[in-house]
Amino acid sequence: MILREAQKLILRYGYQKVTMTDIAKACQISRTTLYKSYPNKESIIVGLINEALEVNVKESEKLLMEHGTLKEKLVSFFDIWTIQPAASVIELEAGRDILMNVATYAPDAVAHHYEVFENMLTRLIEKEVKDEKHILSDDLAHILMVASKGLKASAESIDDLKRMINSLIAIVVAAVD
């Protein structure tokens, strides 16, 4: 409940403007009770990031077990990790702030999120890319992770982000075929 209410407030007003008092009021709890669960706003952002991470890992584990082409798997992977999360916030003024600045609000949690993203992507690529292509799966996963960060930060709309991610996937598929 606390995370949901905090998320609503942050997406509506922005991280900088929302206070712990605002969150406690929205949850109809005392600030003391709130501080027992979350000592500061960063811990709330960390909680939200960790929830998303858990969902993304579960979905990615399923994806690793599925049959399909590299392109199909990459489309699904980027939908899970990039498109769906961005779609929920990209059109909101405060959501753009989150996309652009979340790494400054909770740097360790964001770094861990991208580390897991890259590891899951490496596993996906390893299953699909043949060794004789001389393309290292972990290098390719790292390049894709860095590119996805930049695309997410620069996209003006969700359609813009989808188009750029699809172009990125097309480049990768062409390179490994």
C-alpha positions as CSV (number, residue, x, y, z in Angstrom):
1,M,0.0,0.0,0.0
2,I,2.8,2.5,0.9
3,L,4.6,1.9,-2.3
4,R,1.5,2.2,-4.5
5,E,0.5,5.5,-2.8
6,A,4.0,6.9,-3.0
7,Q,4.2,5.9,-6.7
8,K,1.0,7.7,-7.5
9,L,2.2,10.9,-5.8
10,I,5.7,10.8,-7.4
11,L,4.2,10.2,-10.8
12,R,1.8,13.0,-10.4
13,Y,4.0,15.7,-8.7
14,G,7.5,14.5,-9.2
15,Y,10.1,13.0,-6.9
16,Q,11.4,16.4,-5.7
17,K,8.1,17.8,-4.7
18,V,6.7,14.8,-2.8
19,T,7.5,14.7,0.9
20,M,7.4,11.8,3.3
21,T,4.6,13.7,5.0
22,D,2.6,13.7,1.7
23,I,3.1,9.9,1.5
24,A,2.1,9.3,5.1
25,K,-1.1,11.4,4.6
26,A,-1.9,9.5,1.3
27,C,-1.5,6.2,3.2
28,Q,-3.5,7.5,6.2
29,I,-0.7,6.5,8.5
30,S,1.6,8.5,10.8
31,R,5.0,9.7,9.7
32,T,6.5,7.5,12.4
33,T,4.8,4.4,11.0
34,L,6.0,5.3,7.5
35,Y,9.6,5.9,8.7
36,K,9.6,2.4,10.3
37,S,9.0,0.8,6.9
38,Y,10.8,3.4,4.7
39,P,13.4,5.7,6.3
40,N,13.5,8.1,3.4
41,K,12.2,8.7,-0.2
42,E,15.2,6.9,-1.7
43,S,14.2,3.7,0.1
44,I,10.7,4.1,-1.4
45,I,12.2,4.4,-4.9
46,V,14.4,1.4,-4.1
47,G,11.3,-0.6,-3.1
48,L,9.6,0.3,-6.4
49,I,12.7,-0.6,-8.4
50,N,13.0,-3.9,-6.6
51,E,9.4,-4.8,-7.2
52,A,9.8,-4.1,-10.9
53,L,13.0,-6.1,-11.0
54,E,11.4,-9.1,-9.5
55,V,8.6,-9.1,-12.1
56,N,11.1,-8.6,-14.9
57,V,13.3,-11.5,-13.8
58,K,10.3,-13.8,-13.6
59,E,9.1,-12.8,-17.0
60,S,12.6,-13.1,-18.5
61,E,13.0,-16.6,-17.0
62,K,9.9,-17.7,-18.8
63,L,11.1,-16.1,-22.0
64,L,14.4,-18.0,-21.8
65,M,12.5,-21.3,-21.8
66,E,10.3,-20.4,-24.8
67,H,11.0,-21.3,-28.4
68,G,11.3,-18.6,-31.0
69,T,13.7,-16.6,-33.1
70,L,16.3,-14.2,-31.7
71,K,14.2,-11.3,-33.0
72,E,11.1,-12.6,-31.3
73,K,12.9,-13.1,-28.0
74,L,14.6,-9.7,-28.1
75,V,11.3,-8.0,-28.9
76,S,9.7,-9.7,-25.9
77,F,12.8,-9.0,-23.7
78,F,12.8,-5.3,-24.5
79,D,9.0,-5.1,-24.0
80,I,9.4,-6.5,-20.5
81,W,12.4,-4.4,-19.5
82,T,12.1,-1.2,-21.4
83,I,8.8,-0.6,-23.3
84,Q,6.3,-1.6,-20.6
85,P,8.0,0.3,-17.7
86,A,8.5,3.4,-19.9
87,A,4.9,3.3,-21.3
88,S,3.5,3.7,-17.8
89,V,5.3,7.0,-17.2
90,I,6.8,8.5,-20.4
91,E,3.7,10.7,-21.3
92,L,3.6,12.2,-17.8
93,E,5.6,15.3,-17.0
94,A,6.8,13.8,-13.7
95,G,7.3,10.5,-15.4
96,R,9.8,12.0,-17.7
97,D,11.7,13.2,-14.6
98,I,11.7,9.7,-13.3
99,L,13.0,8.3,-16.6
100,M,15.7,10.9,-16.8
101,N,16.8,11.1,-13.1
102,V,15.9,7.9,-11.3
103,A,19.6,7.0,-11.2
104,T,20.3,10.1,-9.1
105,Y,17.5,9.2,-6.7
106,A,18.5,5.6,-6.1
107,P,21.9,5.0,-7.8
108,D,22.7,1.6,-6.3
109,A,19.2,0.1,-7.0
110,V,19.3,1.4,-10.6
111,A,22.9,0.0,-11.1
112,H,21.7,-3.4,-9.8
113,H,18.6,-3.3,-12.0
114,Y,20.8,-2.7,-15.1
115,E,23.3,-5.4,-14.0
116,V,20.5,-7.9,-13.8
117,F,19.1,-6.7,-17.1
118,E,22.5,-7.2,-18.8
119,N,22.9,-10.7,-17.2
120,M,19.5,-11.8,-18.3
121,L,20.1,-10.4,-21.8
122,T,23.5,-12.2,-22.0
123,R,21.8,-15.5,-21.1
124,L,19.2,-14.9,-23.8
125,I,21.8,-14.1,-26.5
126,E,24.1,-17.0,-25.5
127,K,21.2,-19.4,-26.3
128,E,20.6,-17.8,-29.7
129,V,24.0,-16.7,-31.1
130,K,26.3,-19.3,-32.6
131,D,30.0,-19.2,-31.5
132,E,31.3,-19.0,-35.0
133,K,30.0,-15.5,-35.4
134,H,32.8,-14.2,-33.2
135,I,30.4,-12.0,-31.3
136,L,30.7,-12.3,-27.5
137,S,27.3,-12.5,-25.9
138,D,28.3,-10.5,-22.9
139,D,29.7,-7.7,-25.1
140,L,26.5,-7.6,-27.2
141,A,24.4,-7.6,-24.1
142,H,26.4,-4.7,-22.6
143,I,26.1,-2.7,-25.9
144,L,22.3,-3.3,-25.9
145,M,21.9,-2.3,-22.3
146,V,23.8,1.0,-22.8
147,A,21.8,1.7,-26.0
148,S,18.5,1.0,-24.3
149,K,19.4,3.5,-21.5
150,G,20.1,6.1,-24.0
151,L,17.0,5.4,-26.1
152,K,14.8,5.5,-23.1
153,A,16.2,8.8,-22.0
154,S,15.9,10.4,-25.4
155,A,12.5,9.1,-26.5
156,E,9.8,11.8,-26.8
157,S,7.0,9.3,-26.7
158,I,6.3,5.6,-26.3
159,D,5.9,5.2,-30.1
160,D,9.3,6.9,-30.6
161,L,10.9,4.5,-28.0
162,K,9.2,1.4,-29.7
163,R,10.5,2.5,-33.1
164,M,14.0,3.0,-31.9
165,I,14.1,-0.3,-29.9
166,N,12.8,-2.1,-33.0
167,S,15.6,-0.6,-35.1
168,L,18.1,-1.6,-32.5
169,I,16.8,-5.2,-32.6
170,A,16.9,-5.2,-36.4
171,I,20.6,-4.2,-36.3
172,V,21.5,-6.9,-33.9
173,V,19.6,-9.6,-35.8
174,A,21.2,-8.5,-39.0
175,A,24.7,-8.6,-37.4
176,V,24.3,-12.1,-36.0
177,D,22.6,-13.7,-39.0
